[in-house]
Amino acid sequence: MDTAIADLLIEGLWLMAIGLSIVFTFLVTLVGLLMLMSKAVARWGPEEPLPATTGGVHAIAPPEDDARLIAVIGSAIQVHRRRHRP
């Protein structure tokens, strides 16, 4: 192999190693700083009250809305079947 090509390959590998190490160092530093900030906010941040819950109960629709909903769903199914016949 030509020495110029070998020198270029070695220089490329060195540049790749330097670039990867810089990116890795930056990401490790970023994760460390984010963890420190999270701990600082958890320790010194203001405590907000939890929002009032309704106990997981959802509003129930009146029966006439159910009949209307069933009619709408039924007509949508009919339209879909008409458009997508095999």
C-alpha positions in Angstrom: 0.0 0.0 0.0 1.2 3.5 -0.8 2.5 5.4 2.2 0.4 8.5 1.3 -2.8 6.5 1.4 -1.7 4.9 4.7 -0.9 8.3 6.2 -4.3 9.6 5.1 -6.1 6.6 6.6 -4.2 7.0 9.9 -5.0 10.7 10.0 -8.7 10.0 9.3 -8.8 7.5 12.1 -7.2 10.0 14.5 -9.7 12.7 13.5 -12.6 10.2 13.9 -11.3 9.3 17.4 -10.9 12.9 18.4 -14.4 13.8 17.2 -16.0 10.8 18.9 -14.3 11.5 22.1 -15.4 15.2 22.0 -19.0 14.2 21.4 -18.9 11.5 24.1 -17.4 14.0 26.6 -20.1 16.6 25.7 -22.9 14.1 26.1 -21.6 12.8 29.5 -21.2 16.3 30.7 -24.7 17.2 29.6 -26.2 14.2 31.3 -24.3 15.0 34.5 -25.4 18.6 34.5 -29.1 17.6 33.9 -29.0 15.2 36.8 -27.5 17.9 39.1 -30.1 20.4 38.0 -32.9 17.8 38.6 -31.6 17.1 42.1 -31.3 20.9 42.8 -34.8 21.6 41.7 -36.2 18.7 43.7 -34.4 19.9 46.8 -34.8 23.7 46.6 -37.7 24.1 44.2 -41.2 25.3 45.3 -43.6 22.6 46.2 -46.8 22.9 44.2 -50.0 21.5 45.5 -51.4 18.5 43.6 -54.5 19.3 41.5 -57.8 18.2 42.9 -58.9 14.9 41.4 -62.5 13.8 40.7 -61.8 10.3 41.7 -61.5 9.0 38.2 -65.2 9.4 37.5 -66.0 10.6 34.0 -69.1 12.4 32.9 -71.7 10.0 31.6 -73.6 11.0 28.5 -77.4 11.2 28.6 -79.2 8.2 27.0 -80.5 10.2 24.0 -76.9 11.0 23.1 -76.1 7.3 23.2 -78.9 6.6 20.7 -77.6 9.4 18.4 -74.1 8.0 18.7 -75.2 4.5 17.8 -77.0 5.9 14.7 -73.9 7.9 13.6 -71.6 4.9 14.0 -74.1 2.7 12.1 -74.3 5.1 9.2 -70.5 5.4 9.1 -70.1 1.7 8.9 -72.6 1.5 6.0 -70.8 4.2 4.1 -67.5 2.5 4.7 -68.9 -0.9 3.5 -70.3 0.8 0.4 -67.0 2.4 -0.5 -64.8 -0.6 0.1 -66.6 -3.5 -1.6 -64.3 -6.4 -2.5 
